[in-house]
């Protein structure tokens, strides 16, 4: 079995992300700690979280066994060879730029028929959210939740 270090795994992730999303700047950082390692992948706007996770998740060296903290080693594939990636987990986080956030706040204010929205305040879910996210299932939420849902749906 070939073992691929967390540092080398991060390099493979960077390469794949650059190939699939050439115009997007990704931050790919390795964290090593006693007992393991992880990789954090972050970007602003750009592709949806689920799209990036489809690329990064196969690089995880461990997977949950059950509803406890236990995880099992996963055998991965690299160019047809069975490998073990030494980064236990790969965490992906999509950020929203201030420009995108401001535009969505303005859209939400218009959809809610208010002069301004407070990001932490709860509102009835406007049609704008259901249109952008047909599977959205809550009848109320915060502006913060609506902004994230709409941004993610439009990125997909």
MOHULIN-V385744 format. One record per pair of residues at least 12 apart in sequence whose ideal C-beta (glycine too) atoms are under 8 Angstrom apart, sorted by the first residue. I is the first residue (numbers start at 0). J is the second residue. D is the distance in Angstrom with one decimal. If there is no record, write none. Layout:
i = [I;I]
j = [J;J]
d = [D;D]
This chain:
i = [0;0;0;0;1;1;1;1;1;2;2;2;3;3;3;3;3;3;4;5;5;5;5;5;5;5;5;6;8;8;8;8;8;8;8;8;9;9;9;9;9;11;11;12;12;12;12;12;12;12;13;13;15;16;16;16;16;19;19;20;20;22;23;23;23;24;24;25;25;25;26;26;26;26;27;27;29;35;35;36;36;36;37;37;37;37;37;38;38;38;38;38;38;39;39;40;40;40;40;40;41;41;41;41;42;42;43;43;43;43;44;44;44;44;44;44;44;45;45;46;46;47;47;47;47;47;48;48;48;48;49;50;50;51;51;52;55;55;56;57;57;58;58;58;58;59;59;59;59;59;59;60;60;60;60;60;60;60;60;60;61;61;61;70;93;93;95;95;95;99;100;103;103;103;103;104;104;104;104;106;106;107;107;107;107;107;107;110;110;110;110;111;111;116;117;118;118;118;118;119;119;119;120;120;121;121;121;122;122;122;122;122;123;123;124;124;124;124;124;125;127;127;128;128;128;128;131;131;131;131;132;132;132;132;135]
j = [74;81;82;83;77;80;81;82;83;82;83;85;75;77;82;83;84;85;85;29;31;36;37;38;84;85;86;29;29;38;58;60;84;85;86;89;27;28;29;38;86;58;77;27;38;40;54;55;58;89;25;27;54;40;51;54;55;46;54;45;46;45;42;45;46;42;43;40;41;42;39;40;41;42;39;40;86;61;87;85;86;87;86;87;88;89;90;55;58;86;88;89;90;90;92;55;89;90;91;92;91;92;93;94;93;94;93;94;95;96;93;94;95;96;99;150;154;93;154;93;154;93;151;152;154;155;91;92;93;151;155;154;155;91;93;91;89;91;89;75;76;75;84;86;89;73;84;86;87;88;89;72;73;75;83;84;85;86;87;88;73;87;88;87;151;154;146;147;150;150;146;145;146;149;150;116;118;142;146;127;149;122;125;127;142;145;146;125;126;127;128;123;125;142;142;141;142;143;146;141;142;143;141;142;139;140;141;139;140;141;142;145;138;139;137;138;139;140;145;145;145;149;140;145;148;149;148;149;152;153;148;149;151;152;148]
d = [7.5;6.3;7.0;5.7;7.4;6.2;7.5;4.7;7.4;7.1;5.2;5.8;8.0;6.8;5.4;7.2;5.2;6.4;5.3;4.7;6.2;3.8;7.6;6.3;7.8;5.2;4.1;5.6;7.9;6.4;5.3;7.9;4.8;6.8;4.7;8.0;5.0;7.3;4.9;5.2;7.2;6.6;7.7;5.5;6.5;6.5;7.3;5.7;5.7;6.9;6.9;4.9;5.2;7.3;7.1;6.3;7.9;8.0;6.3;6.3;5.6;8.0;5.6;4.0;6.7;6.6;7.6;6.0;7.1;4.8;7.4;7.1;4.5;7.0;7.5;5.2;7.0;7.7;4.3;6.0;5.0;6.2;5.9;5.9;4.4;7.0;6.4;7.7;7.3;4.7;7.5;4.6;7.2;5.1;7.1;5.6;6.5;6.9;4.6;7.2;7.7;4.8;7.7;6.4;6.2;6.9;7.7;4.4;7.1;5.1;7.9;7.6;6.6;5.2;5.7;7.7;7.1;7.3;6.7;7.8;5.8;7.2;5.5;7.8;4.2;4.1;6.0;7.8;4.7;6.2;7.0;7.7;6.8;5.0;7.2;5.2;4.5;5.4;6.6;6.2;7.6;6.9;5.2;6.6;5.4;6.4;6.7;6.9;6.9;5.6;5.2;6.5;6.1;7.4;6.0;4.2;5.6;5.6;5.1;7.9;6.1;4.4;6.7;6.9;7.0;7.3;6.8;7.0;5.1;6.1;6.1;7.7;4.6;5.8;6.3;5.8;7.7;6.9;6.8;6.2;7.7;8.0;6.8;6.8;5.6;5.7;7.0;3.8;6.7;4.0;7.9;7.8;5.4;4.3;6.5;6.5;4.7;4.4;7.3;5.7;7.6;6.3;6.4;6.5;5.5;6.6;5.6;6.4;7.0;7.3;6.5;7.5;6.6;5.2;6.0;5.6;5.8;5.9;7.2;7.4;7.8;7.1;7.8;5.1;6.1;6.3;7.1;4.5;4.5;6.3;5.0;6.8;8.0;4.5;6.0]
